[in-house]
Amino acid sequence: MHVTLPAVPASPVLIGIDAGPNGVRVAAVDPDGRVLASTSRSPAPDDPDAIWLAVVAGLDELRLGRGHEPAAVGLAADRDTVVAWDRRTGDAFHPAVPGTDRRTAARCDRLEAGGHQPQVRETTGLVLDPTFAATRMAWLLAEGGVRAGPGLALGTLDAFLLWRLTDGAAFATDHSVASRTMLYDIRYGVWSTELCDLFGVPKAALPELGPTTGRLGTTAGGVPVSALVGDEPATLFAQGCIRPGMAKTTYGRGSVVLRNAGDRCPVPADGLLTTVAWSLAGARPTFAYEGSIAATGAALDWLRDGLGVVRSVGEAAALAGSLRDAQGVAFVPAFSGLGSPWWDPRARGAIVGLTRGSGRAQLARAAVEAMAYQTRDVVDAMTAAAGPPLTELRVDGESAALDLLLQIQADQIRAAVARAAPRPTAAVGAALLAGLAEGVWSSVEEVAALWPAEATFEPRAPQSVVDDRHATWLRAVGRARRWSAS
């Protein structure tokens, strides 16, 4: 299927696409960084063709109006979803396998027991975990019915969508996505032959590595595809975090904290991942420390869908705001283990500190506080690894709308928390990178100046109170982690 974007003589507009198993967003951005139009769709998460068709529909639904011409397309995509397809026909060999799929956890355990964790850690900056693509690619070949051969394309979702956008002309991925696969040597910026052999993934089936910005191909309508980037790095760029030490978090069902680490690959740090943030054409890569938190907003969803104690997330937020604190209740939402900085996949969720007087409000407050505490734990690990302490954390995502959360967050990290105006951040980041590639903006500093801050929250709670509440949280984390030792 061809994608033809509207093209009428006019001022340039950048098109950004953000695609993943949880939805597809498309945004049109003008040279002032304003979102002119956006669309959102929710395809079947494991159907590569459905995700592609959602991209097509999103592009077709954009209403740019007269006087606007698409100058370039940028694509941001989920970094962990794996797709295997036939480069001769374009047909997918198997449903897409997302990063939440845990079926290769035992394989990771065996590799760790075999002493391979240090090799993976040193080479990739990651830890052995099924979240990353390598073991799921290997599973597709060993048990998923996918056969190696000259026509096999084995890549992450960005490579599949780029291949479709360019009608099969481009089979590529960028360094920000490749650095999440557990097959990429982050020190040298290449696919690792040793790790491909270790995991049983044919290097010949992987996409070509290239920079984040640059002409990757054109759509059927002749519009250049000029940026390819991971979804979370795209938000780091969109949030204007272009200097070392600047950091952002996205509050979704889970959360990802990224801190710009500059143009030298940092050594692995306890509890954190090392990743490529972006690799601009002609420049050294920009690296980042990353902390991936498994469940933040998902805790509020669970109160609604799992326990049925609230009718909506909004009701949970209102209940949380009715109390000054959680009254000794701590909620550790380790539904599928704990991510950074603990990396304990066997931990289980825990609610501790309940009394006869505990009720819906205490649970809701504890769930909101857990988002802030988990983020503090990651920020503390980043400060220990890279220092100095943050002066500001930029935030986006659905739960960033909760003023209560952001005030608790500012108190906990002892730094300002700045919220951007609502917008589809990853899609905007992809559009901004594409515009940078095409000369719409002359520098990353010019792009960063477009960041639209909406509100800033400063620390105000006494340090002793903040630390006492965090200590209660850490004791609850200890309880949740004991499950793995029992």
KOLZA-540173 format. One line per field, with one value per residue (C-alpha): x, y, z; residue number from 1; residue in one letter. Coordinates in pm, whole numbers, plus 32768, in hexadecimal, padded with zeros to 4 digits. Each point is the difference from the previous one (the first is absolute). Example, Ala and Ser with C-alpha at 12.3 -4.5 7.8 and 13.67 -1.06 7.14 Angstrom:
<kemars>
px = (84CE 8089)
py = (7E3E 8158)
pz = (830C 7FBE)
k = (1 2)
r = (A S)
</kemars>
This chain:
<kemars>
px = (8000 8087 7FF5 7FC4 8012 7F4E 80EB 7F90 80EA 802D 80CC 80B2 7F59 80B2 7F44 8050 7F8E 8009 7FAA 7FF7 7F2E 7F34 7F9D 8063 800E 8047 8043 8040 80F1 8047 814F 7FA1 7FDC 7E86 7F27 7F17 7F44 801D 7F54 7FFC 7F9F 8013 8044 8021 814E 808A 7F9C 8114 7F13 7EFF 8109 806D 7E9A 7FD1 812D 7F67 7EAE 80A0 80BB 7EC8 7F33 80E9 7F51 8114 7F31 806E 8151 80BF 80EA 809F 8176 8067 7F8B 809D 7FB4 8015 7FA8 7FFB 8163 7FB2 7EED 808E 7F7E 8071 7F95 804E 80C4 7F88 7E8A 7FE4 7F36 803A 8067 7F76 7F3C 80D1 80A3 8004 80FB 7F01 8009 80B6 8011 817B 8041 8082 80F4 8084 8026 80C9 80E2 803C 8048 80F5 80C6 7F98 7F77 8150 8031 7EA3 8025 8151 7FA9 7E9D 7FCE 7ECD 7FB3 7F8E 7E87 7EE9 7F93 8113 7FDA 8119 7F64 7EAD 80A0 80AB 7EB3 7F59 810B 800B 7E92 7F31 800C 80D9 8111 814D 8049 8058 7EA4 7FE5 7FE8 801D 7FE2 7F50 7EBE 80B0 80B6 7EBC 7F41 811E 800C 7E8A 8012 810D 7F57 811A 811A 8092 804D 80A5 7FF9 80AC 80F5 7F03 7F27 811F 8095 7ECB 8017 8118 80AD 80A9 815D 7FC4 8175 803C 7EA5 7FE9 7F3F 80C7 8061 8047 7EA8 7F4B 80AE 7FB3 7E8C 7FE3 7F92 8083 80A7 7FA9 7E8E 802A 7FC3 8116 8078 7FEA 7FE9 7EC2 7FED 8038 7F4B 7F91 7F1D 7EC0 7E90 7F34 7FA0 816B 801E 8153 800E 810F 8005 7FEC 800F 7F8A 7EC5 809B 8134 7F0D 7F5A 8154 8042 7EA2 8028 8133 80F1 8127 8112 80AE 7F4E 7EA6 7EF6 7E99 7F02 7EC8 7EE6 7F45 7F89 8170 8103 814D 80FD 8114 8128 80DB 8161 80B0 80CF 80DC 7F78 7FE5 8069 7EE0 7F6C 7F4F 7E8A 8008 8013 80E6 7F65 802F 7F15 8035 810D 7FE8 809A 8169 8015 8069 7EE1 7F55 7FE5 7F13 7FD0 7EAD 7F24 7ED3 7EEC 7F0F 7EC0 7F9F 7EB4 7FAA 7FCB 7EDC 7F78 800D 7F38 7EF5 800F 8091 7F66 7EDB 8024 7FF1 7F3D 810D 8167 7F77 7F40 813D 80BD 7EEF 8007 817B 7FE6 7F0F 811B 8144 80B6 7FB5 7FF0 810F 7F80 8100 7FA9 8110 7F63 80F3 7EFE 810F 812E 80C6 80C7 810A 80B8 7FAF 7FE3 7F4E 7F11 7F8F 7F86 7E89 7F12 7FC8 7F20 8081 7FA3 7E89 7F2C 7E8B 7FE3 809F 7F19 7FE4 80A1 8135 802B 7FD9 80F4 80FD 7FE2 804A 811E 8094 802D 80CF 80C6 8060 806F 80CE 80AC 806E 8064 80CF 80B1 804A 808D 80DD 807A 802E 7FBB 7FC4 7E9D 7EEA 7F89 7ECF 7F3F 7F28 7EC8 7EF6 7F05 7E9D 8041 80CA 7EAE 7FEB 807C 800A 80F2 80E8 800B 8056 8105 80A2 800A 809B 8116 803E 7FF7 7F0D 7F0C 7F99 7ED1 7FE3 7EC0 7F3A 8067 805D 8167 80A9 7F5A 806A 8164 800A 7F7D 8100 811D 7F84 7FEE 8161 8076 7F5A 8080 7EB8 80CA 8173 8065 7F8C 8004 7F03 7F1F 8023 7F90 7EAB 7FB3 7EB0 800F 7EA6 803A 8120 7FF1 8108 8059 7F4A 7FDB 8104 8124 7FCA 7E96 8060 810F 7F25 7EF5 8101 8094 7EA6 7FF4 8156 7F94 7ED2 80E5 80C9 7EC2 7FAA 815A 7FFC 7F0A 811C 80CD 7EEB)
py = (8000 8157 8130 8149 8136 813F 80EF 8162 8129 8098 802A 7EC2 7F0B 7EDE 7EBA 7F2B 7E9A 7F4D 7E8F 7EE8 7EDE 80EE 80EB 80D8 817A 80E7 8174 8123 8104 815C 80BA 809C 7EA6 801A 7ECE 8058 7EB7 7EA6 7EAF 7ED1 7E97 7EBA 7ED5 7E97 8005 7EBB 8036 80A9 803C 80A1 80E7 805D 8043 80DC 80CC 801E 8065 80FB 80A5 8008 809B 8128 8141 80F6 80FE 80D8 80A6 7EE0 7F0E 7ECA 8039 7EB8 7ED7 7F89 7EAA 7FA8 7EA0 7F16 7F80 7EA1 7F72 7EFB 7FBE 7EF3 802B 7F97 810C 7F73 8019 80DD 7EF9 7FD1 7E9F 8014 80EE 8119 7FA7 8126 8043 7FA2 7E96 7F3B 7EAA 8016 8050 7E9E 8027 813F 7F4B 7EE9 80F9 80B7 7EB8 7FB3 8139 80D6 8129 80BB 7FDD 8083 811A 8076 7FE5 8088 80C9 7F28 7EDB 7EA4 8029 7F90 816D 802B 7F6F 7F00 7ED5 803C 800A 7EB7 7F71 8057 7F37 7EDB 7FDB 8101 7F5D 810E 7F7B 80A4 8044 810A 809B 801E 8158 7FF6 814B 80E3 80B3 8136 7F37 7F58 8149 80B0 7EE1 802D 817F 7FF2 7EE5 7F0F 80E9 802D 7EEB 80BA 805A 8114 7FE5 8068 7ED1 7F10 804C 7F60 7EB2 7F57 7FC1 8153 805C 8155 8045 7FEC 8038 7EB4 7EBC 7F11 7EC0 7F59 8051 7FA0 7EAF 7FE4 803C 7F48 812C 8014 8151 7FFA 8016 813D 815B 80E7 80ED 8172 8154 8088 811B 7FFF 7F9D 7E99 7FF1 809C 7FB1 7FAE 816F 806A 8085 7FAF 7F23 80BB 7F7C 7EAE 7FEA 7F3E 8081 8058 80AA 80C5 8086 805F 80CE 8095 8068 80C9 7F2E 803D 8045 7F02 7FE2 8061 7EF9 7FA8 7EFD 7F87 7F8E 7EF4 7EAD 7FDD 8113 8040 80F4 8073 80DD 8090 7F7C 80C0 7F7F 7F07 7EA7 7FE8 7ECD 7F20 8072 7F2F 7FF3 80C4 7FBB 80B2 805A 80D8 8128 806C 8004 8136 7FE8 8074 8017 7F20 7F3B 808C 7EFE 7FE9 7F4D 7F58 7F82 7F30 7FE1 7EE4 808B 8162 806B 7E8D 800C 80F2 7F24 7ED7 80B6 8035 7EBB 7F08 8063 80CD 80F8 812E 803F 80C9 8072 815C 7F85 7F59 8148 80BF 7F05 8018 817A 7FED 7F90 80A6 7EB3 7E8B 7FDD 7EF8 7F31 7FAC 7F5F 7F57 7FB5 7EEC 7F4F 7F70 8039 813C 80BD 8107 8023 7EAA 7F21 7EF1 7F48 7F16 8110 800A 811A 8059 80E4 8030 80D5 7FBD 8040 7FE0 816E 7FD5 8024 806F 8152 7F6C 7F06 810F 80E5 7EE5 7FB1 816B 8013 7EC0 80AD 8110 7F14 7F1A 812B 8082 7EB0 8018 816F 7FAE 7EEA 80F0 8103 7EF8 7F93 814D 8122 8119 7FF7 8066 8165 7FB2 7ECF 802F 7F28 7F91 7EE7 7FCA 800F 8142 80AE 7FB1 8131 7F32 7F07 810F 80B1 7EBA 7FC0 8154 7FC8 7EA8 8059 815A 809E 80BA 7F2E 80A6 7F8E 803B 806D 7EC7 7F75 7EB0 8021 7EDE 8058 816A 7F92 7F37 812C 80EA 7F14 7FE8 817B 801C 7F0E 80CE 8151 8088 8049 8042 7F6A 7F29 8139 80A4 7ED0 7FE9 816A 7F97 7F2C 807D 7FFA 8016 7FE9 7FD3 7F66 8056 7F33 807C 7EE0 7FED 7F1A 7F30 7FB8 7FAA 7F0D 7F59 7FB5 7F7F 7F1E 7F67 7FBF 7F5A 7F15 7F9F 7FBF 7F18 7F3E 7FE4 7F80 7EF6 7F44 7FB0 7F6C 7F2B)
pz = (8000 7FA1 80E2 7F50 80D9 7F96 7F51 7FAD 7FDC 8153 8140 8070 80ED 80A6 802E 8130 8036 8150 7FDE 80FC 807D 80D7 7EE8 7ED9 8008 7EDD 8025 7F17 808D 7F77 8007 814F 809A 8017 7FC1 7EE2 7FFD 8097 7FEE 80E3 7FBF 80C6 7F1D 806E 80BB 7F71 7E95 7F33 7EDE 80E6 8091 7EA0 7F94 8133 7F8A 7EA5 808E 80EA 7EE3 7F29 8119 8037 7F9D 7FB5 7F46 7EE0 8014 809D 7F55 80A0 7FFA 80A3 80CD 8143 8094 8171 8069 8129 802A 807A 7F20 7F10 7EA2 7F0A 7E97 7E9B 7F49 7EB4 8048 8133 80B7 8175 8061 8162 80E2 808E 814E 80F4 8112 8109 7F87 810F 7F5B 7FDB 8170 803F 7EDE 809E 814D 7F5B 7F51 8146 80B3 7EE8 8051 7ED6 80C2 8010 7E88 7FB8 80FB 7F80 7E90 7FFD 813F 8044 80E4 7F9B 7FEF 7F13 7FDB 7EFF 7EA5 7FE6 80B2 7F5E 7EA8 8055 8078 7EB5 7F4B 80F3 805F 7F46 7EAB 7F60 7F1D 7FBE 7E95 7F00 800A 8179 809B 8178 80AC 80F1 7FA9 7F7B 7EF4 7F91 7FE8 7F4D 7F06 7FC2 7FF4 7EF3 7F42 8050 7F9E 815D 80F9 811E 816E 80C2 8120 8109 7FB1 7FB9 8155 80A2 7F4B 80CB 7EB1 7FDA 8072 8099 801A 7E89 7F6A 7F45 8010 80DC 7F4D 814F 808E 7EC0 801B 8173 7FD0 7EB4 7F32 7E99 7FD3 7E8E 8058 80D0 7F70 7F94 8110 7FBA 80A7 8099 7F03 7E8A 7EC2 8039 7ED2 7F82 801B 7ECB 7FF8 7FEB 8164 809C 8135 80BC 8165 80A7 817B 812F 80A6 8151 7F6E 7F25 813C 8092 7EC7 7FF8 816D 7F9F 80D2 7F1B 8103 80E2 814E 7F7D 8044 7FB7 8066 7F51 80E3 7F43 807A 804F 7FFE 7F5B 8090 7F15 805A 7EEF 8034 7EEB 7EDB 80B8 8049 817C 80BE 8075 814B 8106 7FC7 7EBB 7E8E 7F0F 7EB3 7ECC 800C 7E98 7EF7 7F28 7EA7 8006 817C 811E 809D 8134 8115 8126 8147 8007 8116 7F98 8105 7FC1 8099 805F 7F67 7FED 817A 7FD2 7EE9 80EC 810B 7EF7 7F39 80F9 814B 7F7F 8120 7F15 7EC4 7F51 801C 803C 812F 8086 7FD6 80B9 811E 8012 8016 8124 80EA 806A 7FE3 7FE9 817D 800D 7ED9 7EF4 7EB2 7F32 7EA9 7F9E 7F2A 7F1E 80DB 8041 7EFA 8041 80E1 8096 7ECC 80C2 7F15 8117 80EC 8032 804D 816C 80CA 8161 812A 7FF3 8133 8040 7FA5 7EA8 7ED8 7E98 803A 80A5 7EE4 7EF8 80B2 8024 7E8C 7FA0 80F7 7F70 7EB0 80A3 80E0 7EE0 7F33 8124 801F 7E93 801D 8136 7F41 7EE2 80ED 80A0 7EA9 7F52 80EE 803F 808F 7F13 8007 7F29 7F89 7ECC 7FF4 7F0D 7FDC 8071 8175 7FDB 8009 8177 80BD 813F 7F66 7F7F 8150 80B2 7EF3 8030 8178 7FD9 7F0B 8099 7EA7 7F22 7F37 7EB9 7F3D 7E8D 7F59 7F9D 7EAF 7F63 8074 7F4C 7EB4 8030 804B 7EBD 7F3E 809D 7FA9 7E99 7FEA 8088 7EF3 7EEF 8076 8087 813A 7FFC 814F 8121 80D8 7F1A 8018 817C 8021 7F79 8133 808A 817D 809C 8178 80F3 815D 8102 8138 8135 80FA 8118 7FAF 813B 7FA2 7E9B 806D 8109 7EFB 7F0B 810F 8033 7E8B 8000 8118 7F2D 7ED5 80DF 804E 7E8E 7FAC 810E 7F26 7F10 8119 8094)
k = (1 2 3 4 5 6 7 8 9 10 11 12 13 14 15 16 17 18 19 20 21 22 23 24 25 26 27 28 29 30 31 32 33 34 35 36 37 38 39 40 41 42 43 44 45 46 47 48 49 50 51 52 53 54 55 56 57 58 59 60 61 62 63 64 65 66 67 68 69 70 71 72 73 74 75 76 77 78 79 80 81 82 83 84 85 86 87 88 89 90 91 92 93 94 95 96 97 98 99 100 101 102 103 104 105 106 107 108 109 110 111 112 113 114 115 116 117 118 119 120 121 122 123 124 125 126 127 128 129 130 131 132 133 134 135 136 137 138 139 140 141 142 143 144 145 146 147 148 149 150 151 152 153 154 155 156 157 158 159 160 161 162 163 164 165 166 167 168 169 170 171 172 173 174 175 176 177 178 179 180 181 182 183 184 185 186 187 188 189 190 191 192 193 194 195 196 197 198 199 200 201 202 203 204 205 206 207 208 209 210 211 212 213 214 215 216 217 218 219 220 221 222 223 224 225 226 227 228 229 230 231 232 233 234 235 236 237 238 239 240 241 242 243 244 245 246 247 248 249 250 251 252 253 254 255 256 257 258 259 260 261 262 263 264 265 266 267 268 269 270 271 272 273 274 275 276 277 278 279 280 281 282 283 284 285 286 287 288 289 290 291 292 293 294 295 296 297 298 299 300 301 302 303 304 305 306 307 308 309 310 311 312 313 314 315 316 317 318 319 320 321 322 323 324 325 326 327 328 329 330 331 332 333 334 335 336 337 338 339 340 341 342 343 344 345 346 347 348 349 350 351 352 353 354 355 356 357 358 359 360 361 362 363 364 365 366 367 368 369 370 371 372 373 374 375 376 377 378 379 380 381 382 383 384 385 386 387 388 389 390 391 392 393 394 395 396 397 398 399 400 401 402 403 404 405 406 407 408 409 410 411 412 413 414 415 416 417 418 419 420 421 422 423 424 425 426 427 428 429 430 431 432 433 434 435 436 437 438 439 440 441 442 443 444 445 446 447 448 449 450 451 452 453 454 455 456 457 458 459 460 461 462 463 464 465 466 467 468 469 470 471 472 473 474 475 476 477 478 479 480 481 482 483 484 485 486)
r = (M H V T L P A V P A S P V L I G I D A G P N G V R V A A V D P D G R V L A S T S R S P A P D D P D A I W L A V V A G L D E L R L G R G H E P A A V G L A A D R D T V V A W D R R T G D A F H P A V P G T D R R T A A R C D R L E A G G H Q P Q V R E T T G L V L D P T F A A T R M A W L L A E G G V R A G P G L A L G T L D A F L L W R L T D G A A F A T D H S V A S R T M L Y D I R Y G V W S T E L C D L F G V P K A A L P E L G P T T G R L G T T A G G V P V S A L V G D E P A T L F A Q G C I R P G M A K T T Y G R G S V V L R N A G D R C P V P A D G L L T T V A W S L A G A R P T F A Y E G S I A A T G A A L D W L R D G L G V V R S V G E A A A L A G S L R D A Q G V A F V P A F S G L G S P W W D P R A R G A I V G L T R G S G R A Q L A R A A V E A M A Y Q T R D V V D A M T A A A G P P L T E L R V D G E S A A L D L L L Q I Q A D Q I R A A V A R A A P R P T A A V G A A L L A G L A E G V W S S V E E V A A L W P A E A T F E P R A P Q S V V D D R H A T W L R A V G R A R R W S A S)
</kemars>
